[in-house]
Amino acid sequence: MQLYSVFAIYVLFWVTALFIILPIGIRSHHETGEEMIKGQADGAPVNFRPWRILLRTTLLATAAFGIFYLNYIYGWIDMDTIDFFNSRDRMQGI
């Protein structure tokens, strides 16, 4: 696998992990009972911590990408493993 491909796939894992991590631990003003500032959106978070979100996202993306890359090298799961439609034909000898 080329270095550009590795980087591009890691970025896809990172963005996916970001969307998974973003809603975790976020509290709104209604949940915490704090007073809202005039003009503030109802769903605006009270405790948004971007550095913590970036760290968690990077850790999750790195772990998921590591599993993906090891699978790429060792071939634990390949297309024949997840081919559900043709497997019946092969078992019946068709």
Backbone bond lengths (Angstrom), bond angles and torsions (degrees), N, CA, C in turn:
res aa  C-N    CA-C-N  psi(-1)  N-CA   C-N-CA  omega(-1)  CA-C   N-CA-C  phi
1 M - - - 1.445 - - 1.533 107.62 -
2 Q 1.309 115.65 134.16 1.464 120.11 -179.09 1.527 110.87 -76.12
3 L 1.329 115.28 158.00 1.460 120.91 -177.60 1.523 111.75 -61.56
4 Y 1.326 118.35 -38.56 1.468 121.02 178.45 1.517 111.09 -64.31
5 S 1.311 116.62 -37.54 1.460 120.37 177.94 1.524 110.76 -66.59
6 V 1.323 116.79 -42.10 1.465 121.39 178.00 1.519 109.73 -60.27
7 F 1.318 117.24 -46.10 1.461 121.32 -179.98 1.525 111.54 -63.79
8 A 1.323 117.54 -44.90 1.462 121.12 -178.98 1.525 111.56 -63.46
9 I 1.322 116.94 -41.64 1.469 120.14 179.24 1.522 110.17 -68.33
10 Y 1.336 117.86 -38.50 1.469 120.31 176.97 1.527 110.71 -62.51
11 V 1.309 117.82 -40.92 1.469 120.96 178.10 1.530 110.31 -61.59
12 L 1.329 117.30 -40.30 1.472 120.04 177.18 1.529 110.80 -63.44
13 F 1.322 117.00 -42.08 1.461 119.95 176.13 1.524 110.86 -63.23
14 W 1.336 117.50 -39.56 1.461 121.09 -177.92 1.539 111.13 -66.29
15 V 1.307 117.05 -43.98 1.469 120.57 -179.81 1.527 110.26 -65.68
16 T 1.320 117.15 -41.02 1.460 120.57 177.24 1.527 110.32 -63.08
17 A 1.314 117.28 -43.13 1.460 121.24 178.26 1.522 111.05 -64.06
18 L 1.315 117.43 -35.31 1.461 120.57 178.17 1.523 111.21 -61.16
19 F 1.324 117.09 -44.78 1.458 119.94 179.58 1.526 111.87 -68.21
20 I 1.320 117.70 -25.55 1.459 120.77 175.57 1.527 110.32 -75.71
21 I 1.327 117.70 -40.96 1.465 123.05 -174.21 1.538 112.72 -79.49
22 L 1.317 118.46 -32.35 1.471 120.98 -172.82 1.531 115.08 -50.63
23 P 1.317 120.85 -48.80 1.471 118.16 -176.25 1.524 115.36 -78.18
24 I 1.318 118.71 -5.46 1.468 120.93 -176.20 1.521 110.39 -76.14
25 G 1.325 115.94 124.14 1.462 121.88 175.01 1.514 116.03 80.30
26 I 1.310 118.72 4.27 1.466 121.15 -179.55 1.529 109.41 -83.97
27 R 1.313 116.80 132.70 1.464 122.77 179.02 1.528 109.34 -121.30
28 S 1.328 115.29 140.56 1.468 119.86 178.07 1.529 109.43 -94.22
29 H 1.321 116.41 174.98 1.458 121.51 179.20 1.524 111.39 -64.38
30 H 1.314 116.60 -34.26 1.462 120.07 -179.82 1.531 110.90 -67.31
31 E 1.309 117.47 -35.53 1.465 120.97 -179.47 1.524 112.21 -74.32
32 T 1.323 117.00 -35.50 1.464 119.79 -177.27 1.523 112.84 -91.55
33 G 1.333 117.05 -16.58 1.462 120.70 -179.96 1.517 113.72 82.00
34 E 1.323 118.22 10.29 1.461 120.98 179.06 1.522 110.33 -79.35
35 E 1.314 115.58 156.69 1.457 121.52 -178.61 1.537 110.03 -80.31
36 M 1.321 115.43 138.32 1.462 120.31 -179.92 1.522 110.81 -84.78
37 I 1.316 115.99 149.97 1.455 122.70 175.05 1.527 107.44 -84.01
38 K 1.312 117.48 144.61 1.455 121.91 -178.20 1.542 109.35 -59.87
39 G 1.343 116.00 130.08 1.454 121.81 179.72 1.514 114.37 89.78
40 Q 1.318 116.69 -1.21 1.461 120.77 -178.66 1.530 110.35 -81.92
41 A 1.318 116.32 143.81 1.464 120.98 179.10 1.523 110.28 -69.14
42 D 1.327 115.89 148.77 1.462 120.69 -178.30 1.524 112.51 -62.35
43 G 1.304 117.68 -35.95 1.462 121.07 -176.91 1.514 114.55 -92.80
44 A 1.325 118.39 10.19 1.462 120.62 -178.98 1.528 110.66 -65.00
45 P 1.322 117.87 132.85 1.468 119.43 -177.39 1.525 112.35 -73.71
46 V 1.319 114.57 148.39 1.461 120.94 177.56 1.523 109.99 -87.25
47 N 1.317 116.24 -38.97 1.467 121.09 -170.54 1.527 112.51 -115.10
48 F 1.304 118.26 47.13 1.467 121.60 -179.97 1.517 109.67 -73.83
49 R 1.348 116.01 120.00 1.470 121.95 179.39 1.528 108.57 -122.92
50 P 1.337 117.75 95.22 1.464 119.99 -173.63 1.529 113.78 -64.55
51 W 1.330 118.93 -34.98 1.469 119.72 -177.91 1.517 111.20 -68.22
52 R 1.335 116.66 -36.61 1.463 120.21 177.54 1.531 110.17 -67.36
53 I 1.325 116.48 -39.65 1.470 120.88 178.63 1.527 110.39 -65.26
54 L 1.328 117.67 -42.53 1.464 120.95 178.35 1.528 111.75 -63.69
55 L 1.330 117.03 -39.85 1.459 120.66 178.73 1.526 111.09 -65.55
56 R 1.325 116.96 -48.26 1.467 120.51 179.36 1.527 111.33 -62.28
57 T 1.330 116.17 -40.17 1.460 120.36 179.53 1.523 110.57 -63.82
58 T 1.320 117.02 -43.89 1.461 121.36 -179.70 1.528 110.99 -64.52
59 L 1.330 116.96 -40.99 1.465 120.03 178.91 1.523 111.55 -64.99
60 L 1.329 117.33 -45.12 1.464 120.78 179.67 1.525 111.04 -65.27
61 A 1.335 116.95 -44.45 1.466 120.72 -178.93 1.527 110.83 -65.21
62 T 1.316 117.50 -39.26 1.461 120.55 179.82 1.526 111.35 -66.71
63 A 1.329 117.13 -41.39 1.468 120.22 177.92 1.527 111.03 -65.11
64 A 1.331 116.73 -45.64 1.470 120.15 -179.48 1.528 110.88 -65.66
65 F 1.327 116.86 -41.55 1.456 119.66 178.72 1.529 110.92 -66.86
66 G 1.322 117.04 -36.44 1.461 119.88 177.42 1.520 111.68 -60.71
67 I 1.320 116.69 -43.31 1.467 120.27 176.79 1.525 110.36 -64.16
68 F 1.331 116.21 -42.76 1.458 120.28 178.32 1.527 111.16 -60.08
69 Y 1.325 117.13 -45.47 1.460 121.12 -176.67 1.532 111.51 -68.74
70 L 1.327 116.47 -39.48 1.460 118.98 176.24 1.526 110.92 -64.31
71 N 1.316 117.00 -37.39 1.461 119.99 175.37 1.528 110.42 -65.04
72 Y 1.310 116.88 -36.76 1.468 120.66 177.79 1.531 110.60 -63.61
73 I 1.319 116.77 -42.05 1.467 120.90 -178.35 1.525 111.30 -71.98
74 Y 1.327 117.40 -49.55 1.460 121.20 -172.26 1.528 114.20 -92.48
75 G 1.328 117.60 -14.93 1.454 120.82 175.67 1.520 114.92 67.13
76 W 1.323 117.24 39.39 1.455 120.92 179.56 1.528 111.37 -60.65
77 I 1.325 115.98 -47.33 1.462 121.76 179.12 1.517 107.30 -121.68
78 D 1.335 116.29 121.40 1.463 120.26 178.49 1.527 108.97 -123.86
79 M 1.318 116.49 -174.34 1.462 120.28 -175.70 1.533 111.88 -65.23
80 D 1.313 117.91 -32.38 1.462 120.05 177.98 1.526 111.71 -67.95
81 T 1.323 116.41 -29.26 1.460 120.47 179.93 1.524 111.47 -68.88
82 I 1.330 117.06 -37.04 1.465 120.09 -176.40 1.523 112.88 -104.24
83 D 1.325 117.88 13.86 1.457 122.01 179.23 1.531 108.58 -85.68
84 F 1.331 116.60 92.08 1.451 121.54 -174.70 1.526 112.61 -82.12
85 F 1.318 118.27 -24.51 1.454 120.75 -173.31 1.524 113.17 -82.53
86 N 1.317 118.69 -37.82 1.456 121.10 -179.09 1.526 113.18 -90.47
87 S 1.319 117.17 -9.11 1.460 118.90 -177.51 1.518 111.65 -67.21
88 R 1.320 118.31 -33.84 1.458 120.41 178.48 1.529 110.47 -66.42
89 D 1.332 115.77 -39.44 1.464 119.51 179.24 1.527 110.59 -63.92
90 R 1.323 118.27 -39.37 1.450 121.52 -179.88 1.528 111.31 -68.80
91 M 1.339 116.27 -37.16 1.456 118.70 -179.44 1.533 111.22 -69.73
92 Q 1.332 117.65 -31.29 1.461 121.47 -179.80 1.522 111.86 -85.90
93 G 1.311 117.45 -8.13 1.451 121.06 178.88 1.513 113.65 82.43
94 I 1.319 118.06 21.29 1.469 122.09 -179.32 1.514 109.33 -86.10
